């Protein structure tokens, strides 16, 4: 009897994953025009912000200057479905030239995926709609700036310890 319950749960799990994947693909298709516009506006923001004194001052205080200033963090944005299992994380860094570096990993195992995003088309093609939408919401609500300051303060504390 226990074997049947396990099988049923496994079947439910597979069915649930397939439905989630189907839903995520539908979202990507439905919002493809909006995703293109989001990618373009995110790059416009990046180009402007990366030229400001605020950006350069924060970058000087940043722990990892090689990838730029960390501007956003969330679940994985490079895979569908983007609502991945807990402990998946990603970071988006803004470089001085206005491009992004995306890095992702699992738990404390370090970064397993990293790539450069130099154009709005690359951003659109390599990251999910929901991820870009969340990032844009953080910028529009100005939370992105609090996020950057919090990460700088956390890295400063780590250096002192």
MOQUIHU-V153546 format. One record per residue. N is the residue number from 1. RES is the residue in one small letter. PHI is phi in radians with two decimals (none if undefined). Layout:
n & res & phi
N & RES & PHI
N & RES & PHI
This chain:
n & res & phi
1 & x & none
2 & x & -1.09
3 & x & -1.02
4 & x & -1.17
5 & x & -1.15
6 & x & -1.09
7 & x & -1.06
8 & x & -1.07
9 & x & -1.12
10 & x & -1.12
11 & x & -1.12
12 & x & -1.06
13 & x & -1.13
14 & x & -1.11
15 & x & -1.07
16 & x & -1.08
17 & x & -1.10
18 & x & -1.11
19 & x & -1.15
20 & x & -1.13
21 & x & -1.13
22 & x & -1.08
23 & x & -1.10
24 & x & -1.10
25 & x & -1.13
26 & x & -1.09
27 & x & -1.06
28 & x & -1.03
29 & x & -1.24
30 & x & -1.08
31 & x & -1.85
32 & x & -1.09
33 & x & -1.17
34 & x & -1.13
35 & x & -1.11
36 & x & -1.10
37 & x & -1.15
38 & x & -1.06
39 & x & -1.04
40 & x & -1.15
41 & x & -1.21
42 & x & -1.14
43 & x & -1.23
44 & x & -1.10
45 & x & -1.04
46 & x & -1.06
47 & x & -1.10
48 & x & -1.16
49 & x & -1.15
50 & x & -1.17
51 & x & -1.74
52 & x & -1.51
53 & x & -1.16
54 & x & -1.03
55 & x & -1.00
56 & x & -1.16
57 & x & -1.17
58 & x & -1.16
59 & x & -1.08
60 & x & -1.05
61 & x & -1.50
62 & x & -1.18
63 & x & -1.28
64 & x & -2.09
65 & x & -1.31
66 & x & -1.04
67 & x & -1.71
68 & x & 1.71
69 & x & -1.56
70 & x & -1.23
71 & x & -2.00
72 & x & -2.75
73 & x & -2.49
74 & x & -2.89
75 & x & -1.20
76 & x & -1.03
77 & x & -2.06
78 & x & -1.70
79 & x & -2.26
80 & x & -1.80
81 & x & -1.34
82 & x & -1.42
83 & x & -1.49
84 & x & -1.43
85 & x & -1.08
86 & x & -0.99
87 & x & 1.43
88 & x & -1.44
89 & x & -2.48
90 & x & -2.56
91 & x & -2.37
92 & x & -2.06
93 & x & -1.92
94 & x & -1.82
95 & x & -1.55
96 & x & -1.11
97 & x & -1.53
98 & x & 1.55
99 & x & -1.57
100 & x & -2.04
101 & x & -2.08
102 & x & -1.80
103 & x & -2.34
104 & x & -2.47
105 & x & -2.81
106 & x & -2.34
107 & x & 0.87
108 & x & -1.84
109 & x & -1.41
110 & x & 1.52
111 & x & -1.38
112 & x & -1.86
113 & x & -2.32
114 & x & -2.64
115 & x & -2.70
116 & x & -1.58
117 & x & -2.11
118 & x & -1.70
119 & x & -2.40
120 & x & -1.02
121 & x & -1.13
122 & x & -1.12
123 & x & -1.07
124 & x & -1.10
125 & x & -1.37
126 & x & -1.78
127 & x & -2.11
128 & x & -1.29
129 & x & -0.97
130 & x & -1.06
131 & x & -1.13
132 & x & -1.13
133 & x & -1.11
134 & x & -1.12
135 & x & -1.10
136 & x & -1.09
137 & x & -1.08
138 & x & -1.13
139 & x & -1.21
140 & x & -1.11
141 & x & -1.55
142 & x & 1.23
143 & x & -1.10
144 & x & -1.03
145 & x & -1.26
146 & x & -1.10
147 & x & -1.07
148 & x & -1.11
149 & x & -1.09
150 & x & -1.08
151 & x & -1.19
152 & x & -1.14
153 & x & -1.10
154 & x & -1.13
155 & x & -1.23
156 & x & -1.13
157 & x & -1.12
158 & x & -1.07
159 & x & -1.17
160 & x & -1.32
161 & x & -1.33
